């Protein structure tokens, strides 16, 4: 299973049965107090968190609903299709990210100056089964990282 952040939420909602939550986007704002002045004014540090996507419909019980949401990297857990282009790493990355609904955070020109960007991808290894496996392989090959952006969509590389 793909390693990603999981958010479990329990909401009280008088109309819990009236709402559909599957695929909903949850954005959290989380902060830490880093200092307090003599007058009681607090200095906050906003912790950057990715958005979370609700998986499934949730469990309803009376006026409560329990939801499970995952960070955007989870979108890469789809099986790797056989028709991924192997003309270049960037072409493969574009195809995979578009298929999973993820934006690429690096332009093709920026990507092409990375180490090993000219490597021709070969996803025939038995260890590359999912889109996440392929994206991680591309990231390792080109010395980049994969992350979920905390704004309204996810980005990789």
C-alpha positions as CSV (number, residue, x, y, z in Angstrom):
1,X,0.0,0.0,0.0
2,X,1.1,3.5,-0.8
3,X,2.4,5.5,2.2
4,X,0.3,8.6,2.7
5,X,-1.3,10.7,5.4
6,X,-4.8,9.6,6.6
7,X,-7.3,11.8,8.3
8,X,-10.2,10.4,10.2
9,X,-13.0,12.8,10.9
10,X,-16.1,12.5,13.0
11,X,-18.6,15.3,12.4
12,X,-21.9,16.1,14.1
13,X,-24.4,17.0,11.5
14,X,-28.2,17.1,12.1
15,X,-28.5,16.5,8.3
16,X,-25.8,13.8,8.0
17,X,-28.0,11.7,5.8
18,X,-28.7,14.6,3.4
19,X,-25.1,15.1,2.3
20,X,-22.8,13.1,0.0
21,X,-19.1,13.3,1.1
22,X,-17.4,10.9,-1.4
23,X,-14.6,12.7,-3.2
24,X,-15.0,15.8,-1.0
25,X,-11.9,18.0,-0.5
26,X,-11.0,18.7,3.1
27,X,-8.5,21.6,3.8
28,X,-7.2,22.0,7.3
29,X,-5.5,25.1,8.7
30,X,-3.2,24.0,11.6
31,X,-0.9,26.2,13.5
32,X,1.5,26.0,16.4
33,X,2.2,28.8,18.9
34,X,5.9,29.6,18.7
35,X,6.1,32.5,21.1
36,X,3.9,34.6,23.4
37,X,4.8,38.2,24.1
38,X,4.4,39.9,27.5
39,X,1.1,41.4,26.5
40,X,-0.2,37.9,25.6
41,X,0.0,38.3,21.8
42,X,0.8,34.9,20.3
43,X,3.1,34.2,17.3
44,X,1.8,31.4,15.2
45,X,3.5,29.1,12.7
46,X,1.1,27.8,10.1
47,X,1.9,24.1,9.5
48,X,1.7,23.4,5.7
49,X,-0.7,20.5,5.2
50,X,-1.9,19.0,1.9
51,X,-5.6,18.8,1.1
52,X,-7.3,15.5,2.0
53,X,-9.8,13.7,-0.3
54,X,-12.6,11.8,1.3
55,X,-12.6,8.1,0.2
56,X,-16.0,6.5,0.1
57,X,-19.3,7.7,1.6
58,X,-18.5,7.6,5.3
59,X,-20.3,5.8,8.1
60,X,-23.4,7.4,9.4
61,X,-24.8,6.9,12.9
62,X,-27.6,9.1,14.1
63,X,-26.4,12.7,13.8
64,X,-22.8,11.8,13.3
65,X,-20.7,10.8,10.2
66,X,-17.3,9.3,10.2
67,X,-15.1,10.1,7.2
68,X,-11.7,8.8,6.1
69,X,-9.7,11.1,3.9
70,X,-6.3,10.7,2.3
71,X,-3.6,13.1,1.1
72,X,-3.4,13.6,-2.7
73,X,-0.4,11.2,-3.1
74,X,-3.0,8.4,-2.6
75,X,-4.4,9.3,-6.0
76,X,-1.3,7.6,-7.4
77,X,-2.3,4.2,-6.0
78,X,-3.9,3.2,-9.3
79,X,-2.5,0.3,-11.2
80,X,0.2,1.3,-13.8
81,X,-1.4,1.0,-17.3
82,X,0.6,-0.9,-19.9
83,X,0.4,2.0,-22.4
84,X,2.5,4.6,-20.4
85,X,4.7,6.4,-23.0
86,X,8.4,5.4,-22.7
87,X,9.8,8.1,-25.0
88,X,11.1,10.1,-22.0
89,X,10.8,10.3,-18.3
90,X,8.8,13.6,-18.6
91,X,6.3,12.1,-21.1
92,X,5.7,9.1,-18.8
93,X,5.3,11.5,-15.8
94,X,2.8,13.7,-17.7
95,X,0.7,10.7,-18.7
96,X,0.7,9.1,-15.3
97,X,-0.2,12.4,-13.5
98,X,-2.9,13.3,-16.0
99,X,-4.4,9.8,-15.6
100,X,-4.4,10.2,-11.7
101,X,-5.7,13.9,-11.7
102,X,-2.4,15.3,-10.4
103,X,-0.6,18.4,-11.7
104,X,3.1,18.3,-12.3
105,X,5.0,21.0,-10.3
106,X,8.0,21.1,-12.7
107,X,8.0,22.3,-16.3
108,X,9.5,20.1,-19.0
109,X,12.4,22.6,-19.4
110,X,13.1,22.5,-15.7
111,X,12.8,18.7,-15.7
112,X,15.2,18.3,-18.6
113,X,18.1,19.9,-16.7
114,X,17.8,17.4,-13.8
115,X,20.3,14.6,-13.4
116,X,19.4,11.5,-15.5
117,X,16.4,13.3,-17.2
118,X,17.4,11.7,-20.5
119,X,17.0,8.2,-19.2
120,X,14.4,6.2,-21.2
121,X,11.9,4.8,-18.7
122,X,11.5,1.0,-18.4
123,X,8.6,0.0,-16.2
124,X,8.8,-3.7,-16.9
125,X,10.3,-4.5,-13.4
126,X,7.9,-6.5,-11.3
127,X,8.4,-4.0,-8.5
128,X,6.7,-1.3,-10.5
129,X,3.0,-2.1,-10.2
130,X,1.3,1.2,-9.5
131,X,1.4,4.8,-10.7
132,X,3.0,5.7,-7.4
133,X,5.8,3.1,-8.0
134,X,6.5,4.7,-11.5
135,X,6.4,8.3,-10.2
136,X,8.7,7.4,-7.3
137,X,11.1,5.6,-9.8
138,X,11.1,8.8,-12.0
139,X,11.7,11.0,-8.9
140,X,14.6,8.8,-7.7
141,X,16.1,8.6,-11.2
142,X,16.0,12.4,-11.6
143,X,16.9,13.3,-7.9
144,X,13.6,15.0,-7.2
145,X,10.8,14.4,-4.6
146,X,7.1,13.8,-4.8
147,X,4.8,15.8,-2.6
148,X,1.2,16.7,-2.1
149,X,0.7,20.4,-2.4
150,X,-1.5,22.0,0.3
151,X,-3.6,24.1,-2.0
152,X,-6.5,22.9,-4.1
153,X,-4.8,20.2,-6.1
154,X,-1.9,17.9,-5.8
155,X,1.4,18.2,-7.5
156,X,4.3,16.0,-8.0
157,X,8.0,16.6,-8.7
